[in-house]
Amino acid sequence: TGPLTEGRHHIYSVVNQRRGGLSGIFASRETDNQRDIRNLFVEGCLLVPTVCSGAIAVVGASTKPNTIGSDLLKRLIEYGFTGKIYPVNPKGGVIEGLQAYSSVLDIPGDVDLAIIVVKNVFVLPTIDQCHEKGIKGLCIISAGFKEAGAEGAELEKQLLEKVRAYGMRCVGPNCLGVVNTDPAVKMDGCFAESLPQRGDIGFVSQSGALGGGILNILKDLNIGFSQFISIGNQADVNAETAIEYWENVDDVRQILLYMESIQDPANFRRLASRVTKKKPILALKAGRSAAGASAASSHTGSLAGSDRAADALLRQSGVIREQSLENLFATAKVFSNCPIPKGNRVAVITNSGGPGIMATDAICEYGMQMAQITDETRAVLKSFLPAAASVKNPIDMIASAPLEHYRRTTETVLADPNVDMVIVIYLPFLGLKDIDVAKELMRIRAEHPEKPIVGVFMTESRFFSELSEMPVTVPFFMYVEQAVDGLMRLNQQRLWLARPEGKVPAYTVDKAAVEALFTAVRADGRTELTTRESIDVLAHYGIRVCGSRFATTENEAVAAADAMGYPVVMKMTSKTISHKTDVGGVRVGIKNAEHLRREYRDLIAKLTERGWEKGLEGVIIQEMVTGKRELVCGVARDPQYGPMIMFGLGGVFVEVMKDVAFSLAPLTDVDAHDLVRSVKAFKLLEGARGTKPADIAKVEETLMRISQLVTDFADIVELDINPLMISEATGEAIAVDGRIRLK
């Protein structure tokens, strides 16, 4: 807008260099220069609409009952918004007891946020008026944009151009609205039926209707939230914006996401990886059944899919993924009422043996431990529990346990240094009231906040309805599996917080040689590399490949084998045939020159007989690597998420057993460590049944070198190393075969 003063230039530079850096500026009192920069700066601006407590204009406010414009205005009034509310309607007049204005330009005071509920064709002129008025925050409820087809998509494009040009931030369009339950704000800027309940959750929903349904049932679930954003078409503000904004908002202690797509996976990973070290992020990512976009010409490609990529992204970002809304909110309830435990040792207190055994099974299946109760603790328990009670874990107080036994047992077990988490199970016996036990547990929780306590109350639904009317500080569930699942999520967050950040190594490689090779392949009119070319690429990137020589005639093949030493393997390498084993193109265990000549002649004869000799480059003579452990690693490039690194059990059964796992590139050293250990085949690497332990560090290095290769070359869409053989003699991982396909 004009020459920047030195002070303004300094602020702009700081913000421009650190995307999202305005959080630090906004935390203190703004100077005039800072306020100017906040209003002018677009790319680094954080989400303003949900924190404003000054004034809101409802553009499209209506007197017609049961319309969005009417309901939304009523919600703002009923929830007690602490700022000023300005209804905007072309007819003016009075709406819900408030003076209405025919245009935002007629509003006498300043306005922070405009909630727009008008027909889509009027949205752009409304944005122009908001800009003229100086309004910087928009929440566009109106539909009829990219969700409605090409014409709507063009309208949304123009909308975003205006928002960017005017230095605004925009939630929506096609959304439910925004909510902030902060008592200093109290803004219910959406049109869900129920008024919001105060809590510690920042919740983002990509679906407006689903978000509205969720808001309506949260009270029954006894879950409150701090802020809610329905991002709708997420033209501007999206899940990543919210994550970045909520990172330093104190009353948002956990973040919940309902997502159908992730717009910028790399940015999401960067932000979420950082924020999950401060507070948990729980996600319900819909679209699990969507097929991957890969052509699936390789093993890796056929096993990959967009949901595997999304799963890898969330896992590597420390995001806890849930598969249902029920699980999402059950986990949220646990995080709202429990601290992160110090370890994974769980004690179970029950008044019935059966549920205690079920809890034990679930704890072990989730990879946690049953706490070993100390002798001192057991002695204390024996001093007041009946002789028939069991003071081993699970601790069974028996059905006659009174309220006093629940109190003393829980307090005693919480004091045990071997116990990190406690599950308390209640079944209705002998007139002991469920609500009395629940209140006692909440009292104990207040006095012992350092360890998680979860209640399992197998009682009437009336109990849970009664809880919904109370301030609850302990998560209560109907079934033991739900409680154990919640503790497992707490433990998952504990492990993530303890997980090192990891580094992406930069190996010394021959990138120029690979570039030249790819150029030659392109010049040949191909996208599929031959076996020889693929192995050469791997070798250029420092991946251990088995020793090999190339031959184009029978005599050359014999000379190569003689020089290398028998036994050897002979493989065809062709520009037209990629799966060699399907056509008998791999001959193993060749013992001498005579044996090699027979195999060579038989191979050529069979290829000629079937008309497959076209494109044959020759044969590769390789050292015979002996090993019973065959692994697979490779790459499939997802069109949205980028290259995925696969690792698992290899050989001819890779697609049958499907013991494989995926992580997104670039891999850190910690990613590679976790990827190798995430498959059942890892036990084979440790040296099962007397086999020589594999050099696991070299396996991890192989994965990281592959990651560097596919990060350097976006042209690689598929890569397979199958098998990656573990040598029985040395334990090293050797790439025996390779396939690479380019765009």
Salt bridges, closest charged atoms under 4 A:
GLU30 OE1 - ARG35 NE 3.56
GLU30 OE2 - ARG38 NH1 3.55
ASP32 OD1 - ARG35 NH1 3.20
ASP36 OD2 - ARG8 NH2 2.46
GLU43 OE1 - ARG19 NH1 3.30
ASP128 OD1 - LYS162 NZ 2.88
GLU156 OE2 - LYS146 NZ 3.66
ASP200 OD2 - ARG253 NH1 2.72
ASP236 OD1 - ARG164 NH1 3.00
ASP236 OD2 - ARG169 NE 2.94
GLU247 OE1 - ARG274 NH2 2.75
GLU247 OE2 - LYS278 NZ 2.69
ASP251 OD2 - ARG198 NH2 3.00
ASP307 OD1 - ARG321 NH2 2.64
ASP311 OD2 - ARG315 NH1 3.85
ASP311 OD1 - ARG321 NH1 3.12
GLU322 OE2 - ARG489 NE 2.95
ASP375 OD1 - ARG378 NH1 3.99
GLU404 OE2 - ARG407 NH2 2.28
GLU411 OE1 - ARG407 NH1 3.01
GLU411 OE2 - ARG443 NH2 3.34
ASP420 OD2 - ARG345 NE 2.79
ASP434 OD2 - ARG462 NH2 2.87
GLU440 OE2 - ARG443 NH2 2.69
GLU447 OE2 - ARG443 NH1 2.76
GLU450 OE2 - HIS448 ND1 3.96
GLU460 OE1 - ARG462 NE 3.13
GLU466 OE1 - ARG462 NH1 3.21
ASP524 OD2 - ARG526 NE 2.88
ASP524 OD2 - LYS575 NZ 2.94
GLU528 OE2 - ARG739 NH2 2.32
GLU533 OE2 - ARG526 NH2 2.87
GLU554 OE2 - ARG597 NH1 2.82
GLU554 OE2 - ARG601 NH2 2.91
GLU594 OE2 - ARG598 NH1 3.65
GLU599 OE1 - ARG587 NH1 2.65
GLU599 OE2 - HIS595 NE2 3.33
ASP602 OD2 - ARG587 NH1 2.93
ASP602 OD2 - LYS606 NZ 3.19
GLU617 OE2 - ARG532 NH2 3.11
GLU623 OE2 - ARG544 NH1 3.47
GLU655 OE2 - HIS299 ND1 2.59
ASP671 OD2 - ARG269 NH2 3.02
ASP671 OD1 - ARG499 NH2 2.95
ASP674 OD2 - ARG499 NE 2.95
ASP674 OD1 - HIS673 ND1 3.17
GLU700 OE2 - ARG677 NH1 2.67
GLU701 OE1 - LYS698 NZ 3.54
GLU701 OE2 - ARG705 NE 2.83
ASP715 OD2 - ARG522 NH2 3.03
GLU718 OE1 - ARG741 NE 3.37
GLU728 OE2 - ARG629 NE 3.66
GLU732 OE2 - ARG544 NH2 3.25
ASP737 OD2 - LYS571 NZ 3.98
ASP737 OD2 - LYS580 NZ 2.84
